[in-house]
Amino acid sequence: MFNLVSALLNNLGHIIIIAFFFTRMKNSRNILIKEEYNVKDIILLSLFFGGLAIIGTYSGIDYKGSIANTRNIGVITGGLLVSPYVGILSGIISGLHRYFLLSGQFTAVPCTISTILGGFFVAYLSKYTNEKNKYLFGFLAGFLIENLSMILIILMGEDRNLAIEIVYNIYIPMILANALGVPIVILIIESIIEEKEIIAGKQAKLSLKIAEKTLPYFSNGGSLDEVCKIIMESLEAKAVVLTNEKFIIGKYSYSDEYRLNHIEIKSEATKEVIKTGKIFITNNKLDKTTFECVDGNIKSYIIVPLYKEKHVSGTLKIYFDKLSEITESKKILIIGLAQLISTQLELTKIENFKAMAREANIKMLQTQINPHFLFNALNTITSFIRINPEKAREIIINLATILRFNLENFNKLVTVERELEQIKAYVNIEQARFNNKIKVNYKIQDGVGDFQIPSLIIQPLVENSIKHGILPKREGGVVDIIINKRNETHLLIEIKDNGVGISQDVINSLENEEEKSIGLRNVHRRLKLLYGRGLNIRRLEEGTSIIFEI
C-alpha cells in the first residue's frame, strides 16, 4: 500500500506540473481570465481538463486488472473552478477513454460510470461553491467520487473476492491522491484566475488615467486627434481612429508608416460594426486587399461601436503591429474606453446645447429691453419735434448712437468706455424730457475704461433709477454711476440714487424672479446666467443702491 501511495503522489506531481505550465501559456491564460466562456472556450477547456484526467489514467499503476490513478482530479477541478459544462464534458471524455483503453479489465465499466457520473455530480456541486468553500468541496468531491468508484467495482466485479482485494489495497492511496490532489490543482489554476482581479485593477487605473487626460479635450471642445493620441500611447498601439457614421472625426498614428490618407469610411468591417453594433476583432494580419484603413505592418485590430441614445453613432478603432494583441483583458478595457468616449461626446453635445440655450436666452432678454427703451425715446422725440426741432434732432442723434451701439455690439462684450458712451446718450435723452430734474454723476476710476463688460448691462439700471427713484420726487434727484476695480480681474459697479427708494417687496420679488420691471429683472437674470450672481439691491435712508460685480 505504501508503494501505491508513493507512486500515486508522484503521478500527482506530474499533473501539478502540467497544470502549472498550462496556466503559464499566454493563450490559456487569456481563456481562463475571461468573464464569460463561449462554446469554443468550453470545448477547449474541456479538452484540457479531460486530457489532464486521461494523463491521470495513463500514469496510473496497474494493480491486478485495475488502475490506481488520479483521473478524477482533472474532472473535478474543471467542473468546480471553471464551468459545470467543463466538468460534464471532461468527465465524458476521460470516462469513455478509460473504457476503450482497457475494456478487457473488469474494472473498466465501474470506473467509466463513476468518472462520467462524477462530472455531472461536480456540475451540480459547482452551484454551491464560493471563495471560502471551494477547497473543501474539491476535497469532498474527490472523496465521494472515489468511494462511488470503489462501490461500483465491488458491486459490478465478476470476481467478488478479487474486487474486494483490489478495493482494500487501492482505496486509501486513491482517496489520498485524488481528494488531496484536487485542492492543490485548484490552487494552481486559481492563481491564474486571480490575475483577473489584478488585471482588472490595472485596467481601472489605466482607464482613469486615460479619462483624466482626455477629459479636457471633450469639455473644452478640443481636438479628437489628441484624444486618439492619448489612447494610442496608453495602449501602446500603432494607430487609433474615431469615426462617426460616415467619416473619420479623429485619428492619430505612431508614425507615417501607419498613416491614414482618407476621411470617408472605407473599411467594410467598420461599416458592419456601425450597422450591427457588434464588436469586430482580428488577431491575424489581413490580406492587403481587404485592409484599407491604415498603412503599415498591422497584424491585429479591434473596432468597437460608439453609441448615442442607444444607437450606434460611430466607432473606436485601435490597431496593433503584433499578432494576438487583442487579449480578453485588453478587449474589456477598449470596450470601456468606447463607453467613456460615447458618454463624453454626448455630454459635450449637451453642454453645447446648454450654451446655445443660454445665449438664446440672453438674446431674448436683450431684445426685451430694446423696445422698452425705444418706446420711451420715441415719446421724447415726439414731444420736441414741433416745439424745438433742434432739440429733437439732438435727441435723434443720441437715439441713433444707442441703436447703432446695440446693432453692432448685440450680445458682445464691450469696453466700459463704449458702454458709457451709450449711457450718456440715453441720459441726454432723459434730461431733454425732464429738464433739470435729473442729474447724473460719473464716478469712474482711472484705468477701467478698457475693461470688458456685457453690453446694455448698466443702462437699464440707470433707467430704473431715473424712472422709479428720481422722477417720483417733485424736486428730482441725482444718480451716481460708480465703477471701481476690485482687483485686476474684477469690477465693482454701483448705480446709486437719492430718489424715493425701492420697496422691499420689489427686492423680494426680484429674488423670486417675479419682478415685473423688465429692465431690472432682465439685468438680474443676465448677470446670473453669465456670472452666477445677480444684483445686490439695498434700500438707503434716501434712495437706492444697486451693486453688482463683473
Legacy VTK file of the C-alpha trace (Angstrom):
# vtk DataFile Version 3.0
C-alpha trace
ASCII
DATASET POLYDATA
POINTS 550 float
0.000 0.000 0.000
2.834 2.384 0.849
4.335 1.854 -2.597
0.985 2.669 -4.211
0.640 5.868 -2.184
4.165 6.905 -3.131
3.585 6.151 -6.830
0.238 7.998 -6.949
1.660 11.064 -5.187
4.487 11.027 -7.714
1.895 10.937 -10.529
0.054 13.783 -8.818
3.262 15.776 -9.163
3.152 15.229 -12.934
-0.406 16.595 -13.098
0.542 19.603 -10.975
3.476 20.412 -13.273
1.285 20.118 -16.391
-1.394 22.335 -14.840
1.253 24.882 -13.865
2.754 25.156 -17.346
-0.691 25.242 -18.969
-1.681 28.233 -16.885
1.580 29.969 -17.793
0.823 29.846 -21.530
-0.496 33.176 -22.850
-3.399 31.735 -24.851
-4.500 29.522 -21.966
-4.296 32.431 -19.552
-6.377 34.601 -21.875
-9.135 31.983 -21.854
-9.046 31.321 -18.121
-9.363 35.002 -17.128
-12.469 35.582 -19.236
-15.605 36.816 -17.508
-17.776 34.533 -19.653
-16.914 31.465 -21.729
-18.272 30.864 -25.219
-18.810 27.449 -26.796
-15.303 27.386 -28.252
-13.784 28.173 -24.849
-15.849 25.428 -23.173
-14.692 22.871 -25.741
-11.020 23.856 -25.445
-11.088 23.824 -21.644
-12.957 20.507 -21.625
-10.265 19.022 -23.842
-7.567 20.270 -21.460
-9.174 19.058 -18.227
-10.320 15.857 -19.949
-6.747 15.451 -21.155
-5.494 16.047 -17.609
-7.785 13.217 -16.476
-6.548 10.966 -19.289
-2.953 11.632 -18.216
-4.027 10.558 -14.737
-5.196 7.262 -16.273
-2.051 6.692 -18.353
0.233 7.452 -15.425
-1.767 5.178 -13.134
-0.422 1.995 -11.507
-1.726 -1.362 -12.718
-2.915 -3.494 -9.850
-4.425 -6.913 -10.612
-6.555 -5.793 -13.555
-7.328 -2.332 -12.209
-5.591 1.033 -12.459
-4.810 3.067 -9.382
-4.987 6.556 -10.865
-5.553 10.298 -10.386
-8.071 10.619 -13.238
-10.797 12.413 -11.319
-8.578 15.378 -10.407
-8.968 16.883 -13.897
-12.737 16.324 -13.968
-13.364 17.803 -10.520
-11.044 20.800 -10.969
-12.538 21.744 -14.340
-16.104 21.460 -13.051
-15.665 23.354 -9.794
-13.231 26.052 -10.836
-14.016 26.782 -14.473
-17.510 25.715 -15.578
-20.032 22.943 -14.822
-20.088 22.193 -18.552
-16.338 21.610 -18.462
-16.861 19.156 -15.600
-19.504 17.205 -17.559
-17.603 17.125 -20.862
-14.218 16.299 -19.329
-15.922 13.505 -17.325
-17.421 12.055 -20.509
-14.123 12.375 -22.426
-11.951 10.743 -19.757
-14.615 8.163 -18.849
-15.010 6.907 -22.408
-11.238 6.894 -22.793
-10.952 4.673 -19.708
-13.492 2.244 -21.138
-11.996 1.916 -24.620
-8.377 1.933 -23.412
-8.616 -1.180 -21.282
-12.087 -2.542 -21.964
-10.948 -6.042 -21.144
-10.337 -5.187 -17.485
-13.285 -5.948 -15.250
-12.917 -2.554 -13.517
-13.287 -0.635 -16.816
-17.073 -0.300 -16.676
-17.321 0.732 -12.994
-14.537 3.301 -13.463
-16.153 4.659 -16.629
-19.517 5.048 -14.923
-18.060 6.698 -11.813
-15.998 9.165 -13.863
-18.948 10.230 -16.048
-21.311 10.452 -13.052
-18.587 12.377 -11.245
-18.645 15.023 -13.970
-22.379 15.545 -13.506
-22.051 15.483 -9.712
-19.361 18.185 -9.824
-21.511 20.267 -12.194
-24.307 20.154 -9.607
-21.928 20.855 -6.731
-20.452 23.900 -8.520
-23.701 25.822 -7.920
-22.889 25.935 -4.216
-19.186 26.752 -4.332
-17.706 30.090 -3.362
-14.315 31.555 -2.488
-14.383 30.089 1.009
-15.621 26.540 0.427
-14.211 25.533 -2.985
-11.186 23.739 -1.467
-13.414 21.810 0.924
-15.849 20.987 -1.879
-12.936 19.847 -4.051
-11.726 17.501 -1.316
-15.286 16.277 -0.707
-15.896 15.636 -4.419
-12.649 13.690 -4.738
-13.558 11.616 -1.675
-17.133 10.856 -2.780
-16.372 10.053 -6.427
-13.575 7.666 -5.460
-15.905 5.997 -2.967
-18.504 5.651 -5.726
-15.876 4.036 -7.921
-14.936 1.557 -5.181
-18.573 0.642 -4.510
-19.211 0.035 -8.225
-16.106 -2.129 -8.500
-17.388 -4.337 -5.685
-20.986 -4.428 -6.971
-20.117 -4.994 -10.642
-16.965 -7.116 -10.301
-17.326 -10.647 -11.698
-14.869 -11.939 -9.123
-16.173 -10.570 -5.836
-13.130 -11.659 -3.803
-10.718 -10.057 -6.286
-12.808 -6.902 -6.353
-12.716 -6.644 -2.546
-8.969 -7.254 -2.506
-8.405 -4.519 -5.119
-10.535 -2.040 -3.224
-8.840 -2.940 0.048
-5.396 -2.215 -1.349
-6.042 0.833 -3.573
-8.756 2.577 -1.511
-6.553 4.674 0.775
-3.957 5.561 -1.930
-6.718 6.608 -4.355
-8.576 8.652 -1.706
-5.396 10.425 -0.595
-4.126 11.176 -4.100
-7.441 12.388 -5.552
-9.026 14.076 -2.530
-5.796 15.921 -1.661
-4.764 16.486 -5.264
-7.907 18.416 -6.229
-7.362 21.350 -3.802
-3.714 21.578 -4.852
-4.538 21.793 -8.573
-7.391 24.217 -7.811
-4.877 26.442 -6.012
-2.575 26.468 -9.036
-5.353 27.187 -11.546
-6.876 29.777 -9.232
-3.613 31.703 -9.063
-4.092 32.439 -12.747
-7.769 33.237 -12.431
-6.943 35.626 -9.591
-4.753 37.509 -12.045
-8.092 38.640 -13.448
-8.535 40.850 -10.369
-5.020 42.239 -10.693
-5.547 42.903 -14.392
-8.937 44.491 -13.660
-7.283 46.801 -11.139
-4.618 47.795 -13.651
-7.284 48.335 -16.296
-9.309 50.544 -13.956
-6.204 52.586 -13.167
-5.339 52.889 -16.864
-8.944 53.808 -17.746
-8.977 56.549 -15.116
-5.638 57.820 -16.373
-6.902 57.954 -19.958
-10.149 59.603 -18.809
-8.207 62.224 -16.863
-6.025 63.030 -19.860
-8.809 63.117 -22.456
-11.496 64.916 -20.438
-10.159 68.452 -21.142
-10.359 67.835 -24.888
-14.016 66.853 -24.617
-15.089 69.551 -22.151
-13.264 72.345 -23.976
-14.207 71.200 -27.460
-10.601 70.246 -28.201
-9.205 68.118 -30.996
-10.284 64.489 -31.114
-6.917 63.779 -32.730
-5.361 64.473 -29.322
-7.809 62.033 -27.727
-6.687 59.374 -30.233
-3.037 60.160 -29.456
-3.578 59.670 -25.725
-5.336 56.319 -26.274
-2.655 55.168 -28.725
0.192 55.943 -26.330
-1.601 54.450 -23.333
-2.316 51.134 -25.094
0.979 51.030 -26.999
-0.943 50.812 -30.264
0.179 51.963 -33.705
-2.925 53.885 -34.740
-6.237 54.964 -33.255
-9.244 56.199 -35.216
-12.564 57.726 -34.180
-15.421 57.850 -36.673
-18.999 58.953 -36.847
-21.409 57.044 -39.068
-19.753 58.199 -42.302
-16.455 59.961 -41.685
-13.276 59.859 -39.611
-13.562 62.550 -36.911
-10.296 61.858 -35.089
-7.115 59.954 -35.851
-3.540 59.547 -34.757
-0.787 57.190 -35.862
2.559 56.255 -34.365
4.463 57.342 -37.471
3.996 57.972 -41.182
4.321 54.232 -41.676
0.815 53.867 -40.211
-0.711 56.975 -41.763
-4.348 57.431 -42.752
-4.913 59.216 -46.038
-8.683 59.280 -46.237
-11.636 60.865 -44.446
-14.645 58.854 -45.568
-15.037 55.381 -44.052
-13.714 52.677 -46.416
-13.470 49.559 -44.260
-16.281 47.078 -44.743
-15.645 45.853 -41.195
-16.263 49.371 -39.855
-19.475 49.678 -41.866
-20.615 46.332 -40.474
-19.940 47.425 -36.882
-21.948 50.625 -37.453
-24.759 48.589 -38.995
-24.939 45.781 -36.409
-23.343 47.223 -33.264
-21.183 44.108 -32.943
-17.512 44.324 -31.999
-15.059 43.304 -34.723
-11.709 41.757 -33.774
-8.951 40.247 -35.852
-5.782 38.896 -34.277
-4.271 37.870 -37.607
-2.829 40.020 -40.362
-5.392 40.512 -43.082
-4.771 40.328 -46.776
-3.804 43.795 -48.015
-6.695 43.872 -50.467
-9.172 43.755 -47.599
-7.198 46.027 -45.283
-7.920 49.529 -46.491
-7.725 51.817 -43.462
-4.189 52.063 -42.081
-0.913 51.554 -43.893
1.998 49.716 -42.301
2.578 46.317 -40.757
-0.734 45.986 -38.922
-1.388 42.469 -37.627
-4.337 42.839 -35.276
-7.032 45.405 -34.590
-10.380 45.953 -32.902
-13.409 48.035 -33.879
-15.858 48.925 -31.095
-19.146 50.802 -31.637
-19.818 54.202 -30.083
-23.382 54.917 -29.005
-25.673 57.899 -28.863
-29.044 57.327 -27.192
-28.702 53.536 -27.652
-27.978 53.898 -31.374
-24.578 53.353 -32.970
-23.162 56.786 -33.784
-19.606 55.853 -34.738
-16.651 53.621 -33.898
-13.388 53.454 -31.993
-10.711 51.594 -33.948
-7.346 50.572 -32.476
-4.530 48.971 -34.495
-1.516 46.931 -33.329
1.584 45.597 -35.073
1.649 42.289 -33.165
-0.349 39.104 -33.611
-2.912 38.099 -30.947
-2.625 41.540 -29.317
-6.379 41.777 -28.618
-6.474 39.772 -25.394
-9.678 39.414 -23.413
-8.480 41.911 -20.817
-7.495 44.427 -23.480
-10.830 43.918 -25.222
-12.707 44.723 -21.994
-10.551 47.811 -21.486
-11.199 49.075 -25.024
-14.947 48.481 -24.677
-14.818 50.582 -21.502
-12.959 53.322 -23.364
-15.596 53.295 -26.097
-18.318 53.737 -23.470
-16.324 56.591 -21.929
-15.919 58.311 -25.297
-19.610 57.847 -26.103
-20.548 59.434 -22.785
-18.110 62.317 -23.184
-19.273 63.068 -26.724
-22.864 63.030 -25.515
-22.074 65.330 -22.566
-20.176 67.679 -24.858
-23.223 67.981 -27.101
-25.445 68.582 -24.081
-23.119 71.341 -22.861
-23.150 72.883 -26.325
-26.940 72.818 -26.332
-26.969 74.428 -22.883
-24.598 77.130 -24.066
-26.763 77.746 -27.133
-29.875 77.915 -24.955
-28.142 80.270 -22.549
-27.041 82.505 -25.416
-30.547 82.448 -26.924
-31.959 83.346 -23.514
-29.587 86.304 -23.202
-30.502 87.498 -26.691
-34.175 87.223 -25.817
-33.635 89.302 -22.676
-31.739 91.971 -24.594
-34.411 92.234 -27.255
-36.962 92.724 -24.488
-35.043 95.745 -23.221
-34.592 97.492 -26.564
-38.291 98.012 -27.448
-38.930 99.218 -23.908
-36.304 101.936 -24.156
-37.140 102.723 -27.768
-40.764 103.425 -26.839
-39.695 105.980 -24.218
-37.173 107.602 -26.550
-39.686 107.978 -29.382
-42.140 109.594 -26.994
-39.455 112.098 -26.076
-38.708 112.916 -29.728
-42.425 113.295 -30.403
-42.739 115.862 -27.628
-39.919 118.010 -29.083
-40.315 117.678 -32.833
-42.780 120.583 -33.179
-41.742 122.903 -30.372
-37.935 122.508 -30.609
-36.732 120.797 -33.796
-33.046 121.284 -32.892
-33.566 119.526 -29.620
-35.472 116.790 -31.416
-32.547 116.461 -33.845
-30.129 116.172 -30.920
-32.291 113.500 -29.307
-32.489 111.596 -32.604
-28.675 111.648 -32.820
-28.468 110.301 -29.273
-31.030 107.635 -30.105
-29.116 106.683 -33.243
-25.977 106.337 -31.133
-27.778 103.943 -28.809
-29.384 101.898 -31.598
-26.150 101.689 -33.553
-24.382 100.535 -30.427
-26.931 97.770 -29.895
-26.817 96.623 -33.509
-23.027 96.484 -33.591
-22.479 95.022 -30.138
-25.508 92.786 -29.715
-24.627 90.015 -27.219
-20.964 91.036 -27.168
-18.588 92.181 -24.547
-17.748 95.867 -24.893
-15.376 98.175 -23.096
-16.595 100.240 -20.168
-15.823 103.324 -22.255
-18.138 102.215 -25.076
-20.889 101.312 -22.630
-20.644 104.735 -21.016
-20.993 106.442 -24.408
-24.404 104.945 -24.989
-25.414 105.560 -21.347
-24.600 109.242 -21.782
-26.676 109.286 -24.956
-29.555 107.778 -23.006
-29.174 110.248 -20.137
-29.143 113.148 -22.610
-32.496 111.966 -23.942
-33.977 111.691 -20.438
-32.613 115.090 -19.392
-34.162 116.581 -22.502
-37.514 115.190 -21.395
-37.353 116.294 -17.764
-35.149 119.388 -17.945
-33.173 119.939 -14.742
-34.965 117.328 -12.697
-32.298 114.670 -13.434
-28.582 114.880 -12.687
-26.106 112.078 -13.315
-22.586 111.857 -11.847
-19.985 109.571 -13.451
-17.518 108.373 -10.814
-15.252 106.177 -12.885
-11.900 105.006 -11.547
-8.955 105.678 -13.825
-7.830 102.671 -15.826
-11.157 100.859 -16.036
-12.164 102.152 -19.471
-10.727 99.147 -21.290
-12.382 96.522 -19.073
-14.772 94.235 -20.979
-18.388 94.070 -19.777
-21.646 92.815 -21.339
-23.361 95.398 -23.493
-26.517 97.053 -22.197
-25.907 95.939 -18.615
-25.769 99.377 -16.915
-28.242 101.490 -18.895
-31.394 99.611 -17.761
-30.364 100.160 -14.138
-29.810 103.869 -14.756
-33.203 103.973 -16.444
-34.768 102.218 -13.441
-33.225 104.725 -11.012
-34.468 107.673 -13.055
-37.941 106.335 -13.708
-38.742 104.785 -10.303
-36.422 106.691 -7.978
-35.856 110.251 -9.201
-38.944 111.176 -11.207
-41.484 110.409 -8.432
-39.775 113.124 -6.336
-41.098 116.611 -7.010
-37.641 118.160 -6.820
-35.914 115.384 -8.805
-32.566 113.947 -7.755
-29.123 112.579 -8.553
-27.944 109.270 -9.971
-24.346 108.217 -9.310
-22.691 105.706 -11.659
-19.693 104.332 -9.742
-17.229 101.924 -11.336
-14.116 100.743 -9.481
-11.612 97.967 -9.797
-11.981 95.397 -7.035
-8.804 93.719 -8.235
-7.044 93.115 -11.531
-9.851 90.923 -12.900
-13.000 92.169 -11.176
-15.037 95.356 -11.483
-17.453 96.594 -8.849
-20.292 98.647 -10.364
-22.822 100.624 -8.354
-25.875 102.599 -9.513
-26.990 104.781 -6.619
-29.725 107.399 -6.462
-31.267 109.661 -3.835
-34.806 109.068 -5.011
-37.848 107.754 -3.213
-36.239 104.391 -2.523
-37.098 100.911 -3.667
-39.707 98.920 -1.771
-38.799 95.675 -0.015
-41.499 93.907 -1.996
-39.667 94.695 -5.227
-36.410 93.352 -3.806
-38.139 90.171 -2.665
-39.926 89.684 -5.994
-36.610 90.103 -7.825
-35.032 87.310 -5.775
-38.021 85.118 -6.642
-37.726 86.244 -10.271
-41.249 87.626 -10.115
-40.360 91.302 -10.565
-42.396 92.874 -13.364
-39.884 95.562 -14.260
-38.335 94.331 -17.486
-35.096 96.292 -17.109
-34.358 95.327 -13.527
-35.398 91.674 -13.880
-33.550 91.107 -17.133
-30.262 92.578 -15.962
-30.502 90.440 -12.835
-31.143 87.291 -14.893
-28.419 88.102 -17.424
-25.853 88.556 -14.675
-26.866 85.259 -13.102
-26.620 83.500 -16.455
-23.220 84.985 -17.221
-21.557 85.153 -13.815
-23.657 83.098 -11.424
-24.646 86.094 -9.262
-27.167 88.831 -9.922
-27.883 92.264 -8.447
-27.386 93.228 -4.830
-30.088 95.851 -4.086
-30.263 97.861 -0.875
-32.746 100.475 0.264
-30.881 103.508 1.649
-32.061 106.169 4.071
-32.549 108.256 0.965
-32.742 106.369 -2.262
-31.486 103.012 -3.535
-28.150 101.313 -4.195
-27.727 98.590 -6.803
-24.352 96.829 -6.815
-23.030 94.032 -8.989
-19.673 92.543 -9.824
-18.154 91.619 -13.182
LINES 1 551
550 0 1 2 3 4 5 6 7 8 9 10 11 12 13 14 15 16 17 18 19 20 21 22 23 24 25 26 27 28 29 30 31 32 33 34 35 36 37 38 39 40 41 42 43 44 45 46 47 48 49 50 51 52 53 54 55 56 57 58 59 60 61 62 63 64 65 66 67 68 69 70 71 72 73 74 75 76 77 78 79 80 81 82 83 84 85 86 87 88 89 90 91 92 93 94 95 96 97 98 99 100 101 102 103 104 105 106 107 108 109 110 111 112 113 114 115 116 117 118 119 120 121 122 123 124 125 126 127 128 129 130 131 132 133 134 135 136 137 138 139 140 141 142 143 144 145 146 147 148 149 150 151 152 153 154 155 156 157 158 159 160 161 162 163 164 165 166 167 168 169 170 171 172 173 174 175 176 177 178 179 180 181 182 183 184 185 186 187 188 189 190 191 192 193 194 195 196 197 198 199 200 201 202 203 204 205 206 207 208 209 210 211 212 213 214 215 216 217 218 219 220 221 222 223 224 225 226 227 228 229 230 231 232 233 234 235 236 237 238 239 240 241 242 243 244 245 246 247 248 249 250 251 252 253 254 255 256 257 258 259 260 261 262 263 264 265 266 267 268 269 270 271 272 273 274 275 276 277 278 279 280 281 282 283 284 285 286 287 288 289 290 291 292 293 294 295 296 297 298 299 300 301 302 303 304 305 306 307 308 309 310 311 312 313 314 315 316 317 318 319 320 321 322 323 324 325 326 327 328 329 330 331 332 333 334 335 336 337 338 339 340 341 342 343 344 345 346 347 348 349 350 351 352 353 354 355 356 357 358 359 360 361 362 363 364 365 366 367 368 369 370 371 372 373 374 375 376 377 378 379 380 381 382 383 384 385 386 387 388 389 390 391 392 393 394 395 396 397 398 399 400 401 402 403 404 405 406 407 408 409 410 411 412 413 414 415 416 417 418 419 420 421 422 423 424 425 426 427 428 429 430 431 432 433 434 435 436 437 438 439 440 441 442 443 444 445 446 447 448 449 450 451 452 453 454 455 456 457 458 459 460 461 462 463 464 465 466 467 468 469 470 471 472 473 474 475 476 477 478 479 480 481 482 483 484 485 486 487 488 489 490 491 492 493 494 495 496 497 498 499 500 501 502 503 504 505 506 507 508 509 510 511 512 513 514 515 516 517 518 519 520 521 522 523 524 525 526 527 528 529 530 531 532 533 534 535 536 537 538 539 540 541 542 543 544 545 546 547 548 549
